[in-house]
Structure formats: structure tokens, C-alpha cells
Amino acid sequence: MHTAVLVALIIVSLALIVVVLLQSSKSAGLSGAISGGAEQLFGKQKARGMDLILHRTTIVLSILFFILAVAIAKL
């Protein structure tokens, strides 16, 4: 049982790392300041949908990570 939970924890942690790295940053620095006006003018609908999916996936994976970490501690 311990091994199965540990393997699940490793898989969830790797998936969480990948999902966090795929998300776009909120502050893009100087390039974000230059292109930010164009995105506000023309819209950013497709990227916004993907950001929402990645955000929700991050929340689910982080909750699962927490539950698995507590389960490892209890075992």
C-alpha cells in the first residue's frame, strides 16, 4: 500500500510541476508592458481558456498532492 501511494505521489508531483511550468506568468516584464496593450485591445480569448484549464488542473493536482502527502505520513 505504501509503495502504491508513493508512486502516485511521485506521478502527481511531476504532473504538478509540468502544469505549473506551462502556465503563463502574470508579469511578463518589459515585453508584457509593450504587448499588453495589444492584447487588451484585440482580446486574448484562446489563451484565456487554456489558462483557465491549467489553473483548475493546478488546483486539483495540488489538493491531490496534499492528500497523498498526508496519506504517506500516516502510513
PDB file as gemmi writes it, atoms N, CA and C in Angstrom:
CRYST1    1.000    1.000    1.000  90.00  90.00  90.00 P 1                      
ATOM      1  N   MET A   1       0.827  -1.195   0.000  1.00  0.00           N  
ATOM      2  CA  MET A   1       0.000   0.000   0.000  1.00  0.00           C  
ATOM      3  C   MET A   1       0.875   1.264   0.000  1.00  0.00           C  
ATOM      4  N   HIS A   2       1.919   1.221   0.815  1.00  0.00           N  
ATOM      5  CA  HIS A   2       2.830   2.361   0.917  1.00  0.00           C  
ATOM      6  C   HIS A   2       3.479   2.639  -0.437  1.00  0.00           C  
ATOM      7  N   THR A   3       3.881   1.601  -1.137  1.00  0.00           N  
ATOM      8  CA  THR A   3       4.544   1.771  -2.426  1.00  0.00           C  
ATOM      9  C   THR A   3       3.594   2.365  -3.464  1.00  0.00           C  
ATOM     10  N   ALA A   4       2.354   1.929  -3.469  1.00  0.00           N  
ATOM     11  CA  ALA A   4       1.378   2.438  -4.429  1.00  0.00           C  
ATOM     12  C   ALA A   4       1.103   3.924  -4.190  1.00  0.00           C  
ATOM     13  N   VAL A   5       0.981   4.313  -2.920  1.00  0.00           N  
ATOM     14  CA  VAL A   5       0.736   5.723  -2.603  1.00  0.00           C  
ATOM     15  C   VAL A   5       1.962   6.560  -2.942  1.00  0.00           C  
ATOM     16  N   LEU A   6       3.143   6.012  -2.707  1.00  0.00           N  
ATOM     17  CA  LEU A   6       4.377   6.727  -3.022  1.00  0.00           C  
ATOM     18  C   LEU A   6       4.531   6.938  -4.525  1.00  0.00           C  
ATOM     19  N   VAL A   7       4.226   5.917  -5.312  1.00  0.00           N  
ATOM     20  CA  VAL A   7       4.295   6.048  -6.768  1.00  0.00           C  
ATOM     21  C   VAL A   7       3.271   7.072  -7.257  1.00  0.00           C  
ATOM     22  N   ALA A   8       2.062   7.043  -6.695  1.00  0.00           N  
ATOM     23  CA  ALA A   8       1.035   8.021  -7.061  1.00  0.00           C  
ATOM     24  C   ALA A   8       1.482   9.433  -6.696  1.00  0.00           C  
ATOM     25  N   LEU A   9       2.132   9.592  -5.551  1.00  0.00           N  
ATOM     26  CA  LEU A   9       2.628  10.901  -5.131  1.00  0.00           C  
ATOM     27  C   LEU A   9       3.700  11.417  -6.086  1.00  0.00           C  
ATOM     28  N   ILE A  10       4.568  10.562  -6.547  1.00  0.00           N  
ATOM     29  CA  ILE A  10       5.613  10.967  -7.490  1.00  0.00           C  
ATOM     30  C   ILE A  10       5.001  11.381  -8.822  1.00  0.00           C  
ATOM     31  N   ILE A  11       4.030  10.614  -9.294  1.00  0.00           N  
ATOM     32  CA  ILE A  11       3.379  10.944 -10.569  1.00  0.00           C  
ATOM     33  C   ILE A  11       2.630  12.275 -10.458  1.00  0.00           C  
ATOM     34  N   VAL A  12       1.909  12.476  -9.359  1.00  0.00           N  
ATOM     35  CA  VAL A  12       1.166  13.719  -9.169  1.00  0.00           C  
ATOM     36  C   VAL A  12       2.119  14.901  -9.039  1.00  0.00           C  
ATOM     37  N   SER A  13       3.227  14.721  -8.343  1.00  0.00           N  
ATOM     38  CA  SER A  13       4.168  15.830  -8.186  1.00  0.00           C  
ATOM     39  C   SER A  13       4.813  16.208  -9.517  1.00  0.00           C  
ATOM     40  N   LEU A  14       5.147  15.232 -10.352  1.00  0.00           N  
ATOM     41  CA  LEU A  14       5.703  15.540 -11.670  1.00  0.00           C  
ATOM     42  C   LEU A  14       4.668  16.233 -12.555  1.00  0.00           C  
ATOM     43  N   ALA A  15       3.432  15.776 -12.494  1.00  0.00           N  
ATOM     44  CA  ALA A  15       2.366  16.412 -13.270  1.00  0.00           C  
ATOM     45  C   ALA A  15       2.134  17.840 -12.794  1.00  0.00           C  
ATOM     46  N   LEU A  16       2.216  18.061 -11.486  1.00  0.00           N  
ATOM     47  CA  LEU A  16       2.031  19.402 -10.935  1.00  0.00           C  
ATOM     48  C   LEU A  16       3.146  20.337 -11.401  1.00  0.00           C  
ATOM     49  N   ILE A  17       4.362  19.850 -11.438  1.00  0.00           N  
ATOM     50  CA  ILE A  17       5.486  20.654 -11.914  1.00  0.00           C  
ATOM     51  C   ILE A  17       5.282  21.047 -13.372  1.00  0.00           C  
ATOM     52  N   VAL A  18       4.865  20.086 -14.193  1.00  0.00           N  
ATOM     53  CA  VAL A  18       4.666  20.353 -15.616  1.00  0.00           C  
ATOM     54  C   VAL A  18       3.544  21.370 -15.828  1.00  0.00           C  
ATOM     55  N   VAL A  19       2.440  21.209 -15.100  1.00  0.00           N  
ATOM     56  CA  VAL A  19       1.303  22.124 -15.271  1.00  0.00           C  
ATOM     57  C   VAL A  19       1.664  23.535 -14.827  1.00  0.00           C  
ATOM     58  N   VAL A  20       2.410  23.664 -13.749  1.00  0.00           N  
ATOM     59  CA  VAL A  20       2.810  24.995 -13.283  1.00  0.00           C  
ATOM     60  C   VAL A  20       3.757  25.645 -14.287  1.00  0.00           C  
ATOM     61  N   LEU A  21       4.653  24.869 -14.870  1.00  0.00           N  
ATOM     62  CA  LEU A  21       5.575  25.439 -15.842  1.00  0.00           C  
ATOM     63  C   LEU A  21       4.882  25.817 -17.146  1.00  0.00           C  
ATOM     64  N   LEU A  22       3.764  25.189 -17.465  1.00  0.00           N  
ATOM     65  CA  LEU A  22       3.034  25.513 -18.688  1.00  0.00           C  
ATOM     66  C   LEU A  22       2.219  26.797 -18.568  1.00  0.00           C  
ATOM     67  N   GLN A  23       1.953  27.241 -17.357  1.00  0.00           N  
ATOM     68  CA  GLN A  23       1.127  28.435 -17.170  1.00  0.00           C  
ATOM     69  C   GLN A  23       1.904  29.686 -17.557  1.00  0.00           C  
ATOM     70  N   SER A  24       1.167  30.650 -18.082  1.00  0.00           N  
ATOM     71  CA  SER A  24       1.804  31.918 -18.422  1.00  0.00           C  
ATOM     72  C   SER A  24       1.929  32.764 -17.163  1.00  0.00           C  
ATOM     73  N   SER A  25       2.986  33.540 -17.111  1.00  0.00           N  
ATOM     74  CA  SER A  25       3.224  34.352 -15.920  1.00  0.00           C  
ATOM     75  C   SER A  25       2.330  35.587 -15.944  1.00  0.00           C  
ATOM     76  N   LYS A  26       2.034  36.118 -14.778  1.00  0.00           N  
ATOM     77  CA  LYS A  26       1.187  37.310 -14.687  1.00  0.00           C  
ATOM     78  C   LYS A  26       1.966  38.566 -15.037  1.00  0.00           C  
ATOM     79  N   SER A  27       3.233  38.626 -14.670  1.00  0.00           N  
ATOM     80  CA  SER A  27       4.048  39.802 -15.001  1.00  0.00           C  
ATOM     81  C   SER A  27       5.108  39.367 -16.010  1.00  0.00           C  
ATOM     82  N   ALA A  28       4.986  39.827 -17.222  1.00  0.00           N  
ATOM     83  CA  ALA A  28       5.908  39.424 -18.278  1.00  0.00           C  
ATOM     84  C   ALA A  28       7.058  40.415 -18.441  1.00  0.00           C  
ATOM     85  N   GLY A  29       7.156  41.365 -17.542  1.00  0.00           N  
ATOM     86  CA  GLY A  29       8.250  42.318 -17.610  1.00  0.00           C  
ATOM     87  C   GLY A  29       8.030  43.355 -18.694  1.00  0.00           C  
ATOM     88  N   LEU A  30       9.108  43.780 -19.324  1.00  0.00           N  
ATOM     89  CA  LEU A  30       9.042  44.828 -20.330  1.00  0.00           C  
ATOM     90  C   LEU A  30       8.286  44.376 -21.574  1.00  0.00           C  
ATOM     91  N   SER A  31       8.485  43.123 -21.989  1.00  0.00           N  
ATOM     92  CA  SER A  31       7.777  42.647 -23.177  1.00  0.00           C  
ATOM     93  C   SER A  31       6.278  42.570 -22.928  1.00  0.00           C  
ATOM     94  N   GLY A  32       5.868  42.281 -21.704  1.00  0.00           N  
ATOM     95  CA  GLY A  32       4.448  42.266 -21.377  1.00  0.00           C  
ATOM     96  C   GLY A  32       3.853  43.658 -21.371  1.00  0.00           C  
ATOM     97  N   ALA A  33       4.654  44.640 -20.999  1.00  0.00           N  
ATOM     98  CA  ALA A  33       4.168  46.022 -20.994  1.00  0.00           C  
ATOM     99  C   ALA A  33       3.964  46.526 -22.418  1.00  0.00           C  
ATOM    100  N   ILE A  34       4.825  46.101 -23.328  1.00  0.00           N  
ATOM    101  CA  ILE A  34       4.712  46.545 -24.717  1.00  0.00           C  
ATOM    102  C   ILE A  34       3.544  45.840 -25.413  1.00  0.00           C  
ATOM    103  N   SER A  35       3.466  44.518 -25.289  1.00  0.00           N  
ATOM    104  CA  SER A  35       2.419  43.768 -25.987  1.00  0.00           C  
ATOM    105  C   SER A  35       1.122  43.701 -25.196  1.00  0.00           C  
ATOM    106  N   GLY A  36       1.130  44.123 -23.956  1.00  0.00           N  
ATOM    107  CA  GLY A  36      -0.075  44.056 -23.133  1.00  0.00           C  
ATOM    108  C   GLY A  36      -1.198  44.924 -23.639  1.00  0.00           C  
ATOM    109  N   GLY A  37      -0.866  46.078 -24.196  1.00  0.00           N  
ATOM    110  CA  GLY A  37      -1.895  46.951 -24.743  1.00  0.00           C  
ATOM    111  C   GLY A  37      -2.586  46.336 -25.943  1.00  0.00           C  
ATOM    112  N   ALA A  38      -1.822  45.635 -26.772  1.00  0.00           N  
ATOM    113  CA  ALA A  38      -2.417  44.988 -27.943  1.00  0.00           C  
ATOM    114  C   ALA A  38      -3.337  43.850 -27.525  1.00  0.00           C  
ATOM    115  N   GLU A  39      -2.961  43.119 -26.485  1.00  0.00           N  
ATOM    116  CA  GLU A  39      -3.802  42.020 -26.024  1.00  0.00           C  
ATOM    117  C   GLU A  39      -5.109  42.550 -25.442  1.00  0.00           C  
ATOM    118  N   GLN A  40      -5.061  43.692 -24.772  1.00  0.00           N  
ATOM    119  CA  GLN A  40      -6.283  44.264 -24.221  1.00  0.00           C  
ATOM    120  C   GLN A  40      -7.177  44.813 -25.334  1.00  0.00           C  
ATOM    121  N   LEU A  41      -6.557  45.332 -26.385  1.00  0.00           N  
ATOM    122  CA  LEU A  41      -7.322  45.915 -27.476  1.00  0.00           C  
ATOM    123  C   LEU A  41      -7.991  44.834 -28.326  1.00  0.00           C  
ATOM    124  N   PHE A  42      -7.240  43.804 -28.695  1.00  0.00           N  
ATOM    125  CA  PHE A  42      -7.755  42.783 -29.599  1.00  0.00           C  
ATOM    126  C   PHE A  42      -8.329  41.559 -28.877  1.00  0.00           C  
ATOM    127  N   GLY A  43      -8.073  41.422 -27.602  1.00  0.00           N  
ATOM    128  CA  GLY A  43      -8.589  40.281 -26.848  1.00  0.00           C  
ATOM    129  C   GLY A  43      -7.606  39.125 -26.828  1.00  0.00           C  
ATOM    130  N   LYS A  44      -7.832  38.242 -25.904  1.00  0.00           N  
ATOM    131  CA  LYS A  44      -6.937  37.105 -25.712  1.00  0.00           C  
ATOM    132  C   LYS A  44      -7.789  35.906 -25.307  1.00  0.00           C  
ATOM    133  N   GLN A  45      -8.801  35.582 -26.084  1.00  0.00           N  
ATOM    134  CA  GLN A  45      -9.793  34.590 -25.689  1.00  0.00           C  
ATOM    135  C   GLN A  45      -9.235  33.165 -25.666  1.00  0.00           C  
ATOM    136  N   LYS A  46      -8.483  32.769 -26.691  1.00  0.00           N  
ATOM    137  CA  LYS A  46      -7.991  31.394 -26.748  1.00  0.00           C  
ATOM    138  C   LYS A  46      -7.011  31.115 -25.628  1.00  0.00           C  
ATOM    139  N   ALA A  47      -6.116  32.032 -25.373  1.00  0.00           N  
ATOM    140  CA  ALA A  47      -5.128  31.846 -24.306  1.00  0.00           C  
ATOM    141  C   ALA A  47      -5.806  31.872 -22.944  1.00  0.00           C  
ATOM    142  N   ARG A  48      -6.864  32.653 -22.798  1.00  0.00           N  
ATOM    143  CA  ARG A  48      -7.566  32.745 -21.530  1.00  0.00           C  
ATOM    144  C   ARG A  48      -8.231  31.406 -21.191  1.00  0.00           C  
ATOM    145  N   GLY A  49      -8.792  30.730 -22.183  1.00  0.00           N  
ATOM    146  CA  GLY A  49      -9.418  29.426 -21.955  1.00  0.00           C  
ATOM    147  C   GLY A  49      -8.402  28.389 -21.512  1.00  0.00           C  
ATOM    148  N   MET A  50      -7.238  28.388 -22.141  1.00  0.00           N  
ATOM    149  CA  MET A  50      -6.191  27.440 -21.768  1.00  0.00           C  
ATOM    150  C   MET A  50      -5.648  27.762 -20.389  1.00  0.00           C  
ATOM    151  N   ASP A  51      -5.521  29.041 -20.059  1.00  0.00           N  
ATOM    152  CA  ASP A  51      -5.064  29.427 -18.723  1.00  0.00           C  
ATOM    153  C   ASP A  51      -6.049  28.970 -17.657  1.00  0.00           C  
ATOM    154  N   LEU A  52      -7.334  29.032 -17.958  1.00  0.00           N  
ATOM    155  CA  LEU A  52      -8.352  28.589 -17.011  1.00  0.00           C  
ATOM    156  C   LEU A  52      -8.266  27.084 -16.781  1.00  0.00           C  
ATOM    157  N   ILE A  53      -8.068  26.327 -17.849  1.00  0.00           N  
ATOM    158  CA  ILE A  53      -7.930  24.868 -17.715  1.00  0.00           C  
ATOM    159  C   ILE A  53      -6.689  24.529 -16.909  1.00  0.00           C  
ATOM    160  N   LEU A  54      -5.570  25.197 -17.192  1.00  0.00           N  
ATOM    161  CA  LEU A  54      -4.337  24.936 -16.452  1.00  0.00           C  
ATOM    162  C   LEU A  54      -4.473  25.339 -14.988  1.00  0.00           C  
ATOM    163  N   HIS A  55      -5.195  26.422 -14.727  1.00  0.00           N  
ATOM    164  CA  HIS A  55      -5.407  26.867 -13.347  1.00  0.00           C  
ATOM    165  C   HIS A  55      -6.217  25.834 -12.563  1.00  0.00           C  
ATOM    166  N   ARG A  56      -7.289  25.353 -13.155  1.00  0.00           N  
ATOM    167  CA  ARG A  56      -8.121  24.350 -12.478  1.00  0.00           C  
ATOM    168  C   ARG A  56      -7.378  23.039 -12.293  1.00  0.00           C  
ATOM    169  N   THR A  57      -6.583  22.653 -13.284  1.00  0.00           N  
ATOM    170  CA  THR A  57      -5.779  21.435 -13.165  1.00  0.00           C  
ATOM    171  C   THR A  57      -4.759  21.572 -12.050  1.00  0.00           C  
ATOM    172  N   THR A  58      -4.173  22.753 -11.910  1.00  0.00           N  
ATOM    173  CA  THR A  58      -3.216  23.003 -10.833  1.00  0.00           C  
ATOM    174  C   THR A  58      -3.876  22.857  -9.470  1.00  0.00           C  
ATOM    175  N   ILE A  59      -5.083  23.367  -9.333  1.00  0.00           N  
ATOM    176  CA  ILE A  59      -5.801  23.265  -8.059  1.00  0.00           C  
ATOM    177  C   ILE A  59      -6.097  21.813  -7.721  1.00  0.00           C  
ATOM    178  N   VAL A  60      -6.580  21.052  -8.703  1.00  0.00           N  
ATOM    179  CA  VAL A  60      -6.906  19.641  -8.462  1.00  0.00           C  
ATOM    180  C   VAL A  60      -5.653  18.848  -8.106  1.00  0.00           C  
ATOM    181  N   LEU A  61      -4.572  19.072  -8.856  1.00  0.00           N  
ATOM    182  CA  LEU A  61      -3.339  18.341  -8.575  1.00  0.00           C  
ATOM    183  C   LEU A  61      -2.737  18.722  -7.225  1.00  0.00           C  
ATOM    184  N   SER A  62      -2.852  19.982  -6.837  1.00  0.00           N  
ATOM    185  CA  SER A  62      -2.297  20.382  -5.544  1.00  0.00           C  
ATOM    186  C   SER A  62      -3.097  19.781  -4.383  1.00  0.00           C  
ATOM    187  N   ILE A  63      -4.408  19.697  -4.525  1.00  0.00           N  
ATOM    188  CA  ILE A  63      -5.222  19.055  -3.487  1.00  0.00           C  
ATOM    189  C   ILE A  63      -4.889  17.570  -3.409  1.00  0.00           C  
ATOM    190  N   LEU A  64      -4.749  16.929  -4.574  1.00  0.00           N  
ATOM    191  CA  LEU A  64      -4.385  15.512  -4.601  1.00  0.00           C  
ATOM    192  C   LEU A  64      -2.999  15.291  -4.011  1.00  0.00           C  
ATOM    193  N   PHE A  65      -2.070  16.202  -4.293  1.00  0.00           N  
ATOM    194  CA  PHE A  65      -0.722  16.108  -3.726  1.00  0.00           C  
ATOM    195  C   PHE A  65      -0.767  16.189  -2.199  1.00  0.00           C  
ATOM    196  N   PHE A  66      -1.557  17.115  -1.683  1.00  0.00           N  
ATOM    197  CA  PHE A  66      -1.677  17.273  -0.233  1.00  0.00           C  
ATOM    198  C   PHE A  66      -2.267  16.013   0.411  1.00  0.00           C  
ATOM    199  N   ILE A  67      -3.308  15.463  -0.194  1.00  0.00           N  
ATOM    200  CA  ILE A  67      -3.944  14.260   0.352  1.00  0.00           C  
ATOM    201  C   ILE A  67      -2.976  13.090   0.337  1.00  0.00           C  
ATOM    202  N   LEU A  68      -2.241  12.933  -0.758  1.00  0.00           N  
ATOM    203  CA  LEU A  68      -1.277  11.824  -0.845  1.00  0.00           C  
ATOM    204  C   LEU A  68      -0.111  12.015   0.125  1.00  0.00           C  
ATOM    205  N   ALA A  69       0.323  13.254   0.331  1.00  0.00           N  
ATOM    206  CA  ALA A  69       1.397  13.510   1.291  1.00  0.00           C  
ATOM    207  C   ALA A  69       0.957  13.168   2.713  1.00  0.00           C  
ATOM    208  N   VAL A  70      -0.266  13.504   3.044  1.00  0.00           N  
ATOM    209  CA  VAL A  70      -0.798  13.157   4.377  1.00  0.00           C  
ATOM    210  C   VAL A  70      -0.945  11.641   4.491  1.00  0.00           C  
ATOM    211  N   ALA A  71      -1.366  10.974   3.417  1.00  0.00           N  
ATOM    212  CA  ALA A  71      -1.505   9.518   3.450  1.00  0.00           C  
ATOM    213  C   ALA A  71      -0.161   8.847   3.643  1.00  0.00           C  
ATOM    214  N   ILE A  72       0.880   9.367   3.013  1.00  0.00           N  
ATOM    215  CA  ILE A  72       2.236   8.809   3.195  1.00  0.00           C  
ATOM    216  C   ILE A  72       2.672   8.981   4.643  1.00  0.00           C  
ATOM    217  N   ALA A  73       2.368  10.124   5.229  1.00  0.00           N  
ATOM    218  CA  ALA A  73       2.766  10.382   6.616  1.00  0.00           C  
ATOM    219  C   ALA A  73       2.029   9.444   7.570  1.00  0.00           C  
ATOM    220  N   LYS A  74       0.775   9.134   7.274  1.00  0.00           N  
ATOM    221  CA  LYS A  74       0.001   8.249   8.151  1.00  0.00           C  
ATOM    222  C   LYS A  74       0.423   6.793   8.015  1.00  0.00           C  
ATOM    223  N   LEU A  75       0.882   6.400   6.825  1.00  0.00           N  
ATOM    224  CA  LEU A  75       1.333   5.018   6.630  1.00  0.00           C  
ATOM    225  C   LEU A  75       2.715   4.880   7.185  1.00  0.00           C  
TER     226      LEU A  75                                                      
END                                                                             
